[in-house]
């Protein structure tokens, strides 16, 4: 019996999700990437919508899950330390109170009060999607894990990628790495190719989570106010 896992990435139209079919527990070759198969690609304006028909037992999402009450998340620090030239793809995520502010200016001031450092405008740009992912996490009835595509691609390649995904060479390399893992990602008319490739990499990480192969950052995760792990897996 097969198991379906799904990786999700944010895009301009909302969210793009790539689902994989993997052999079920006890099946021969469960841990082998050659047995992965793209089962579907979906785009929807809402996270609930893109996952509503996916039928996934495990979902990985490229979006921060879990906020601290003070200080910075160790998961982001650990991920940035591993990514070398791609470290800027991981944003430093500030405490919960910062995201409750109504404007970037107010959030930046609150961030300095709580951490001694400012908030990047790029990180603030995640606010709406971050909040949506948090709400979905509370309502969904299945495991939801935080992943990051650049960690996945680095693991596939054996080292952080030198080329940005915004270059032709970078996109070609990422597609090649996914193909080596058995994932031929189709073109998605409603989502940029970079987001579709990132969603596929998120699905690869989710497969590793489902099969017990994923690396967890940090090794001893912090906890949010509900006691849930704050960690990035790949």
Secondary structure in CASP SS format (residue, H / E / C, confidence):
PFRMAT SS
TARGET T0000
AUTHOR 0000-0000-0000
METHOD secondary structure of the structure
MODEL  1
X C 1.00
X E 1.00
X E 1.00
X E 1.00
X E 1.00
X E 1.00
X E 1.00
X E 1.00
X E 1.00
X E 1.00
X E 1.00
X C 1.00
X C 1.00
X E 1.00
X E 1.00
X E 1.00
X E 1.00
X E 1.00
X E 1.00
X E 1.00
X E 1.00
X E 1.00
X E 1.00
X C 1.00
X C 1.00
X C 1.00
X C 1.00
X C 1.00
X C 1.00
X C 1.00
X C 1.00
X C 1.00
X H 1.00
X H 1.00
X H 1.00
X C 1.00
X E 1.00
X E 1.00
X E 1.00
X E 1.00
X E 1.00
X E 1.00
X E 1.00
X E 1.00
X C 1.00
X C 1.00
X H 1.00
X H 1.00
X H 1.00
X H 1.00
X H 1.00
X H 1.00
X C 1.00
X C 1.00
X C 1.00
X C 1.00
X C 1.00
X E 1.00
X E 1.00
X E 1.00
X E 1.00
X C 1.00
X C 1.00
X C 1.00
X C 1.00
X C 1.00
X C 1.00
X C 1.00
X C 1.00
X C 1.00
X C 1.00
X C 1.00
X C 1.00
X H 1.00
X H 1.00
X H 1.00
X H 1.00
X H 1.00
X H 1.00
X H 1.00
X H 1.00
X H 1.00
X H 1.00
X H 1.00
X H 1.00
X H 1.00
X H 1.00
X H 1.00
X H 1.00
X C 1.00
X C 1.00
X C 1.00
X C 1.00
X C 1.00
X C 1.00
X H 1.00
X H 1.00
X H 1.00
X H 1.00
X C 1.00
X C 1.00
X C 1.00
X C 1.00
X H 1.00
X H 1.00
X H 1.00
X H 1.00
X H 1.00
X H 1.00
X H 1.00
X H 1.00
X H 1.00
X H 1.00
X H 1.00
X H 1.00
X C 1.00
X C 1.00
X C 1.00
X C 1.00
X C 1.00
X H 1.00
X H 1.00
X H 1.00
X H 1.00
X C 1.00
X C 1.00
X H 1.00
X H 1.00
X H 1.00
X H 1.00
X H 1.00
X H 1.00
X H 1.00
X H 1.00
X H 1.00
X H 1.00
X H 1.00
X H 1.00
X H 1.00
X C 1.00
X C 1.00
X C 1.00
X E 1.00
X E 1.00
X E 1.00
X E 1.00
X E 1.00
X C 1.00
X H 1.00
X H 1.00
X H 1.00
X H 1.00
X H 1.00
X H 1.00
X H 1.00
X H 1.00
X H 1.00
X C 1.00
X C 1.00
X C 1.00
X C 1.00
X C 1.00
X C 1.00
X C 1.00
X C 1.00
X C 1.00
X C 1.00
X H 1.00
X H 1.00
X H 1.00
X H 1.00
X H 1.00
X H 1.00
X H 1.00
X H 1.00
X H 1.00
X H 1.00
X H 1.00
X H 1.00
X H 1.00
X C 1.00
X C 1.00
X C 1.00
X C 1.00
X C 1.00
X C 1.00
X C 1.00
X C 1.00
X C 1.00
X C 1.00
X C 1.00
X C 1.00
X H 1.00
X H 1.00
X H 1.00
X H 1.00
X H 1.00
X H 1.00
X H 1.00
X H 1.00
X H 1.00
X H 1.00
X H 1.00
X H 1.00
X H 1.00
X H 1.00
X H 1.00
X H 1.00
X H 1.00
X H 1.00
X C 1.00
X C 1.00
X C 1.00
X C 1.00
X C 1.00
X E 1.00
X E 1.00
X E 1.00
X E 1.00
X E 1.00
X E 1.00
X E 1.00
X E 1.00
X C 1.00
X C 1.00
X C 1.00
X C 1.00
X C 1.00
X E 1.00
X E 1.00
X E 1.00
X E 1.00
X E 1.00
X C 1.00
END
